[in-house]
Amino acid sequence: MAFTLKSTAVIDGKIADQYGSCGGDNIDGIPQLSFPLEWKGAPKETKSFVLLFQDFDNFAEDGFSFLHWAAADIPASTVSLPEDAGRTEEWLVQGKNGWILEQPHDKPICNRYGGPAPLAGCHEYEIKLYALSESLGMKPGFYYGELRKKMRGKVLDTAILCGTYEK
């Protein structure tokens, strides 16, 4: 069985409005309602998962992506995240998102899901779930660079879900 990731928030390749800036659940212009996710087919050796949600069009002219959500050390027994997990699941170890470029680093909204809010046009987003051979021991508020280094050599498989969002 292939390792797959799906969400009821992504319909015909589009992320539903309520999970981004058009949804109205925003703090300082940052969307707060994270979408539900389900996965299956992870390798038997999986000990934990890492979730990354990125916008590859935010800084397209500069060649950089924007990180909207990072979560690590999701237990191997987990096969889904409910809607609004970014705010409601206390056990979820979340790192800093790209909104720290516009907000003070210690604000809670910079350490959890911060959804799509494109200024103009249609942006493509990628949700990537990594199955890992061990837990990483990440602390809340971790940085993406730290996460990537700890993941090296531990990725067993990857599931990807893409969707677009337009203001």
C-alpha positions as a printed NumPy array, in Angstrom:
array([[  0.   ,   0.   ,   0.   ],
       [  1.327,   3.449,  -0.925],
       [  1.839,   6.1  ,   1.744],
       [ -0.929,   8.648,   1.056],
       [ -2.176,  11.891,   2.59 ],
       [ -5.62 ,  13.418,   2.073],
       [ -7.852,  16.145,   3.447],
       [-11.499,  17.093,   3.102],
       [-10.202,  20.682,   2.993],
       [ -8.708,  20.121,  -0.468],
       [-11.518,  19.811,  -3.   ],
       [-10.665,  19.337,  -6.69 ],
       [ -7.15 ,  20.594,  -6.003],
       [ -8.283,  23.731,  -4.156],
       [ -7.957,  24.494,  -0.444],
       [-11.359,  25.491,   0.976],
       [-11.735,  29.188,   1.801],
       [-12.201,  28.738,   5.566],
       [ -8.596,  27.494,   6.001],
       [ -7.056,  30.694,   4.645],
       [ -7.499,  34.458,   4.689],
       [-10.955,  34.282,   3.076],
       [-12.282,  32.273,   6.012],
       [-12.5  ,  35.012,   8.604],
       [-10.764,  33.098,  11.447],
       [ -7.714,  35.347,  11.412],
       [ -5.489,  37.007,  14.012],
       [ -3.424,  39.963,  12.775],
       [ -4.279,  38.841,   9.224],
       [ -2.955,  35.31 ,   9.838],
       [ -5.46 ,  32.481,   9.208],
       [ -5.805,  30.21 ,  12.252],
       [ -8.078,  27.282,  11.341],
       [ -5.908,  24.33 ,  10.317],
       [ -7.419,  21.742,   8.017],
       [ -8.118,  18.113,   8.86 ],
       [ -5.637,  15.537,   7.567],
       [ -5.718,  11.747,   7.215],
       [ -2.99 ,   9.358,   6.111],
       [ -2.419,   5.673,   5.569],
       [  0.182,   3.262,   4.255],
       [  3.147,   4.46 ,   6.322],
       [  6.044,   1.996,   6.492],
       [  5.824,  -0.509,   9.369],
       [  9.12 ,   0.788,  10.773],
       [  7.685,   4.308,  11.269],
       [  8.302,   5.732,  14.757],
       [  7.063,   9.295,  14.149],
       [  5.866,  11.763,  11.525],
       [  6.838,  15.311,  10.551],
       [  4.373,  17.626,   8.812],
       [  5.364,  20.609,   6.648],
       [  2.964,  22.968,   4.864],
       [  4.568,  25.366,   2.388],
       [  3.649,  27.99 ,  -0.224],
       [  6.01 ,  27.816,  -3.18 ],
       [  4.622,  30.947,  -4.858],
       [  4.898,  33.451,  -1.999],
       [  8.462,  34.466,  -2.862],
       [  8.498,  32.867,  -6.318],
       [ 10.572,  35.66 ,  -7.842],
       [ 13.244,  35.067,  -5.167],
       [ 13.084,  31.262,  -5.306],
       [ 12.039,  30.777,  -1.675],
       [  9.036,  29.052,  -0.166],
       [  6.975,  30.246,   2.809],
       [  6.489,  27.829,   5.707],
       [  2.899,  27.899,   6.996],
       [  3.05 ,  24.982,   9.421],
       [  5.662,  22.65 ,  10.884],
       [  4.881,  19.848,  13.312],
       [  7.239,  17.126,  14.507],
       [  7.272,  14.009,  16.665],
       [  3.733,  13.055,  15.687],
       [  3.436,   9.516,  17.121],
       [  3.49 ,   6.609,  14.658],
       [  0.098,   5.473,  15.982],
       [ -1.472,   8.708,  14.703],
       [ -3.327,   8.452,  11.379],
       [ -5.075,  11.836,  11.318],
       [ -5.186,  15.37 ,  12.652],
       [ -8.558,  16.992,  13.287],
       [ -9.598,  20.385,  12.01 ],
       [ -8.023,  23.144,  14.132],
       [ -5.308,  20.813,  15.501],
       [ -2.877,  23.739,  15.307],
       [ -4.714,  25.351,  18.233],
       [ -6.446,  22.482,  20.002],
       [ -4.049,  19.519,  20.119],
       [ -1.812,  20.302,  23.103],
       [  0.414,  17.26 ,  22.419],
       [  1.316,  18.481,  18.914],
       [  4.925,  19.753,  18.837],
       [  4.856,  22.739,  16.466],
       [  7.658,  24.913,  15.184],
       [  7.976,  28.471,  14.003],
       [  6.165,  29.355,  10.798],
       [  7.072,  31.962,   8.184],
       [  4.864,  34.572,   9.822],
       [  7.8  ,  35.394,  12.124],
       [  8.959,  37.571,   9.231],
       [  6.061,  39.914,  10.044],
       [  5.382,  39.253,  13.743],
       [  7.417,  39.148,  16.978],
       [  8.982,  35.683,  17.323],
       [  7.411,  34.991,  20.705],
       [  3.812,  35.424,  19.542],
       [  1.847,  32.142,  19.73 ],
       [  0.586,  32.633,  16.157],
       [  4.186,  32.184,  14.964],
       [  4.44 ,  28.763,  16.615],
       [  1.528,  26.905,  15.026],
       [ -0.556,  26.792,  11.854],
       [ -0.642,  30.113,  10.012],
       [ -2.682,  29.527,   6.878],
       [ -2.702,  30.784,   3.307],
       [ -3.055,  34.518,   2.784],
       [ -1.819,  35.328,  -0.718],
       [ -1.854,  39.029,  -1.523],
       [ -2.815,  38.374,  -5.126],
       [ -3.237,  35.549,  -7.571],
       [ -3.423,  31.811,  -7.127],
       [ -0.71 ,  30.151,  -5.053],
       [  0.256,  26.479,  -4.982],
       [  0.683,  24.858,  -1.571],
       [  2.279,  21.576,  -0.613],
       [  1.526,  19.567,   2.491],
       [  4.246,  16.995,   3.042],
       [  4.129,  14.253,   5.656],
       [  7.377,  12.439,   6.395],
       [  7.437,   8.971,   7.989],
       [ 10.554,   8.732,  10.158],
       [ 12.518,   5.841,  11.635],
       [ 12.671,   7.58 ,  15.034],
       [ 11.316,  10.476,  17.048],
       [ 13.402,  13.633,  16.893],
       [ 12.875,  15.094,  20.369],
       [ 11.924,  18.527,  19.028],
       [ 10.839,  21.259,  21.431],
       [  7.877,  23.599,  20.786],
       [  8.944,  26.65 ,  18.772],
       [ 11.707,  24.803,  16.901],
       [ 13.121,  26.296,  13.722],
       [ 12.848,  24.668,  10.289],
       [ 16.628,  24.453,   9.846],
       [ 16.995,  22.561,  13.114],
       [ 14.232,  20.161,  12.059],
       [ 15.784,  19.442,   8.654],
       [ 19.145,  18.584,  10.237],
       [ 17.557,  16.183,  12.736],
       [ 15.537,  14.48 ,   9.963],
       [ 18.628,  13.555,   7.923],
       [ 18.933,   9.825,   7.385],
       [ 15.64 ,   9.113,   9.16 ],
       [ 13.078,   9.579,   6.371],
       [ 11.441,   6.279,   5.42 ],
       [  8.788,   7.653,   3.062],
       [  6.937,  10.844,   2.147],
       [  3.284,  11.544,   1.351],
       [  2.376,  14.759,  -0.454],
       [ -0.893,  16.624,  -0.916],
       [ -1.013,  19.741,  -3.105],
       [ -3.677,  22.392,  -3.33 ],
       [ -4.123,  25.937,  -4.546],
       [ -5.55 ,  28.946,  -2.728],
       [ -6.645,  32.267,  -4.173],
       [ -7.771,  35.426,  -2.443]])
